[in-house]
Amino acid sequence: MEYVTVQGTEIPALGIGTWRMEGPTCRRAVATALELGYRHVDTAQAYGNERQVGAAIAESGVDRDELFLTTKLGSSNRDHDSVVESTRASLRKLETDYVDLLLIHQPNTRTPLEETIGAMDELVDDGLVEHIGVSNFGLSRLHAAREHASAPILTDQVQYHPFWDQSTLVDYCQINDLMLTAYSPLAHGGAVSDDLLAEIGARYDKTPAQVALRWLVQQDNVSTVPKSTSPAHLEANLQVFDFELTDEEMSAVRRPSISRTASSFLRARLPF
């Protein structure tokens, strides 16, 4: 495992995402990930699976201090009292005394940002949250969050993969000692069948997915949380720290395409 170090905090560069995982499937996937050596777990109130994540962690025998655990505020939990109460409820479901990172899941103009951030700051002061951050925030909103926060904003979790450009946000995070956390790093499966990624992977005996993940974690201040319920895929995702892409390959992999991103997104949601 490699680590991203920002603001003096070490975070595993690769974790397991749990979006759209439910019930026993979620519990098994997180348990398998922890057994394989994952120590970075990402969930959210909106995912409805905090109990399953918490149960898997509790049964794993992994020391809590070894884990970096993230959850996110639901869209209706943005006023002061809702932030505090929903976070305490998340802690009960996750069977933990604290989370390492609490994020605002997405922008919400109905509640002033400063009210939400202020409540999150209080949770840090109370020891219930180690770090705070945001998700799906563009540059202007990220800057505003940093202006309102007493505790430093640790990360912005956004969609990031070879076909979706986040270079401006990555540059901002690198300059300001923040982390960018990449979700959907395989472009909703679109990266798995990409010819260029396959060609590069053949040079290292790696899959297209492993090349896409390596491309992300090789960038300064970038971590990623790919989702998988397959033990084989979970294990393969960890095998991205034993090779390094050249500068030319890093440049070649970045191919922004709104159409490819959109088509992959839609295919991932089709019922067939």
C-alpha positions in Angstrom: 0.0 0.0 0.0 1.1 3.5 -0.8 -0.1 6.5 1.2 -1.2 10.1 0.4 0.1 12.5 3.0 -1.7 15.8 3.3 -1.8 18.2 6.3 0.4 15.7 8.2 -2.1 12.9 7.8 -1.4 9.6 6.1 -4.3 8.1 4.1 -4.1 4.8 2.2 -4.0 5.8 -1.5 -6.5 3.0 -2.4 -9.7 2.1 -0.5 -12.9 0.3 -1.1 -16.0 2.3 -2.1 -19.4 1.0 -1.1 -21.9 2.9 -3.3 -24.9 0.8 -4.3 -23.8 -2.1 -2.1 -26.5 -3.5 0.1 -27.1 -6.0 2.8 -25.0 -9.2 3.1 -23.3 -8.3 -0.2 -21.9 -5.1 1.3 -20.9 -6.9 4.5 -19.1 -9.6 2.6 -17.3 -7.2 0.3 -16.0 -5.0 3.1 -15.0 -8.1 5.2 -13.1 -9.5 2.2 -11.4 -6.2 1.5 -10.2 -5.9 5.1 -8.9 -9.5 5.0 -7.0 -8.7 1.8 -5.4 -5.7 3.5 -7.6 -2.7 2.7 -7.5 -0.1 5.4 -9.5 2.7 3.8 -13.3 2.3 3.7 -15.7 4.8 2.2 -19.5 4.9 2.9 -22.2 7.4 3.2 -25.5 8.0 5.0 -27.3 8.0 1.6 -25.9 4.6 0.7 -28.0 2.9 3.5 -25.2 0.5 4.3 -23.4 1.9 7.3 -24.7 -0.9 9.5 -23.2 -3.5 7.1 -19.9 -1.6 6.9 -19.8 -1.3 10.7 -20.6 -5.0 11.2 -17.8 -6.1 8.8 -15.3 -3.9 10.5 -16.3 -5.1 14.0 -16.0 -8.7 12.9 -12.7 -8.2 11.1 -10.5 -8.0 14.2 -8.6 -5.1 12.6 -7.6 -2.5 15.1 -9.7 0.7 14.7 -6.6 2.8 14.7 -5.4 1.1 11.5 -8.5 2.1 9.5 -9.3 5.3 7.7 -13.1 5.4 7.7 -15.2 7.9 5.8 -18.9 8.7 5.7 -20.9 11.5 4.2 -23.8 13.7 5.3 -27.1 13.0 3.5 -28.7 15.8 1.5 -31.3 16.4 4.1 -28.8 16.6 7.0 -27.3 20.0 6.5 -28.6 22.3 9.2 -26.7 22.3 12.5 -28.8 19.9 14.5 -29.3 17.5 11.6 -25.5 17.4 11.0 -24.8 16.5 14.7 -27.7 14.1 15.1 -27.2 12.2 11.9 -23.4 11.9 12.5 -24.1 10.4 15.9 -26.5 8.0 14.3 -23.8 7.1 11.7 -21.4 6.4 14.5 -23.8 4.0 16.1 -24.5 2.2 12.9 -20.7 2.0 12.1 -20.1 0.7 15.7 -17.3 3.3 16.2 -16.6 6.2 18.5 -15.4 8.4 15.6 -15.0 8.6 11.9 -11.7 9.6 10.3 -13.4 11.8 7.7 -16.9 13.3 7.4 -17.8 14.8 4.1 -20.6 17.0 2.7 -21.9 14.6 0.1 -22.9 17.2 -2.5 -23.6 21.0 -2.6 -27.0 22.1 -1.1 -28.1 25.7 -1.5 -31.0 25.3 0.9 -28.8 25.4 4.0 -26.0 28.0 4.3 -22.7 26.3 3.8 -21.3 28.1 6.9 -24.0 26.4 9.1 -23.1 22.9 7.9 -19.4 23.5 8.2 -19.8 25.1 11.6 -21.6 21.9 12.9 -18.9 19.8 11.4 -16.2 21.9 13.2 -18.1 21.2 16.4 -17.9 17.5 15.8 -14.2 17.7 15.3 -13.9 19.6 18.6 -16.0 16.9 20.3 -13.7 14.2 19.1 -16.4 12.5 17.0 -14.8 13.4 13.7 -11.1 13.5 12.9 -11.2 15.4 9.6 -13.8 17.1 7.5 -14.1 17.5 3.7 -16.5 17.9 0.8 -17.6 15.8 -2.2 -18.7 16.9 -5.6 -17.6 20.5 -5.0 -16.1 22.5 -7.8 -13.3 24.9 -7.2 -15.4 27.9 -6.1 -17.4 25.9 -3.6 -14.3 24.1 -2.3 -12.7 27.5 -1.8 -15.8 28.7 0.1 -15.8 25.7 2.3 -12.2 26.3 3.2 -13.0 29.9 4.0 -15.8 28.9 6.4 -14.0 26.0 8.2 -12.0 26.2 11.3 -10.8 22.6 10.9 -8.9 22.2 7.6 -10.8 20.7 4.7 -8.9 17.5 4.0 -10.3 16.4 0.7 -12.7 16.9 -2.2 -14.2 13.6 -3.3 -15.1 13.8 -7.0 -15.5 11.7 -10.1 -12.1 11.2 -11.7 -10.9 8.8 -14.3 -9.0 8.9 -17.6 -12.0 10.2 -19.5 -13.1 12.9 -17.0 -10.7 15.7 -16.6 -10.0 17.1 -13.1 -6.6 18.6 -13.7 -7.5 22.1 -12.5 -8.9 20.6 -9.2 -5.8 18.3 -8.9 -3.5 21.3 -9.3 -5.4 23.2 -6.7 -5.3 20.4 -4.2 -1.5 19.9 -4.8 -0.8 23.6 -4.3 -3.0 23.9 -1.1 -2.1 20.6 0.6 -5.5 18.9 0.1 -6.3 15.4 -1.2 -8.5 14.7 -4.2 -10.4 11.4 -3.7 -11.4 9.8 -7.0 -14.6 7.9 -7.1 -15.7 5.9 -10.2 -12.1 5.6 -11.1 -12.8 2.9 -13.8 -15.4 5.2 -15.5 -18.3 2.9 -14.5 -16.6 0.0 -16.2 -15.6 2.0 -19.4 -11.9 1.8 -18.6 -12.0 -2.0 -18.4 -12.4 -2.5 -22.1 -10.2 0.5 -23.2 -7.7 -0.5 -25.9 -5.0 2.0 -24.9 -5.1 0.9 -21.3 -4.9 -2.7 -22.4 -1.9 -1.9 -24.6 -0.1 -0.1 -21.8 -1.1 -2.9 -19.3 0.4 -5.6 -21.6 3.8 -4.0 -21.1 3.6 -4.6 -17.3 1.4 -7.7 -17.3 -1.4 -5.6 -15.9 -5.1 -5.2 -16.8 -6.6 -2.0 -18.1 -8.3 -1.5 -14.8 -5.0 -1.7 -13.0 -3.5 0.8 -15.4 -6.3 3.2 -14.7 -5.9 2.9 -11.0 -2.1 3.2 -11.2 -2.6 6.4 -13.2 -4.6 7.9 -10.4 -2.5 6.9 -7.4 0.7 7.9 -9.2 -0.5 11.5 -9.1 0.5 13.6 -6.1 -2.3 14.1 -3.5 -4.7 11.7 -5.2 -6.4 8.7 -3.6 -9.1 6.5 -5.0 -12.0 4.3 -3.8 -13.0 1.8 -6.4 -16.1 -0.3 -5.7 -16.1 -4.0 -6.1 -17.9 -7.0 -4.6 -15.7 -9.5 -6.4 -12.9 -11.0 -4.2 -10.8 -11.4 -7.4 -11.3 -7.8 -8.4 -10.6 -6.5 -4.9 -7.4 -8.4 -4.8 -6.4 -7.2 -8.3 -7.1 -3.6 -7.4 -4.4 -3.8 -4.7 -1.8 -4.9 -7.2 -1.1 -1.5 -8.5 1.9 -0.6 -6.4 4.5 -2.8 -8.0 4.9 -0.9 -11.3 5.1 2.7 -12.4 3.9 4.4 -15.6 6.3 6.5 -17.6 5.7 10.3 -18.0 4.6 9.6 -21.6 2.1 6.9 -20.5 0.7 9.2 -17.8 0.0 11.8 -20.4 -1.4 9.3 -22.9 -3.9 7.8 -20.4 -5.6 11.2 -19.8 -8.1 11.5 -22.6 -11.1 13.7 -21.5 -14.3 12.7 -23.2 -17.8 13.8 -22.1 -19.4 11.3 -24.5 -17.4 8.3 -23.2 -18.1 9.4 -19.6 -21.8 9.8 -20.2 -22.2 6.5 -22.1 -20.3 4.5 -19.4 -22.5 6.2 -16.8 -25.7 5.2 -18.6 -24.5 1.6 -19.3 -23.8 1.1 -15.6 -27.4 1.9 -14.8 -29.2 -0.2 -17.5 -31.1 -3.2 -16.1 -29.5 -5.6 -18.8 
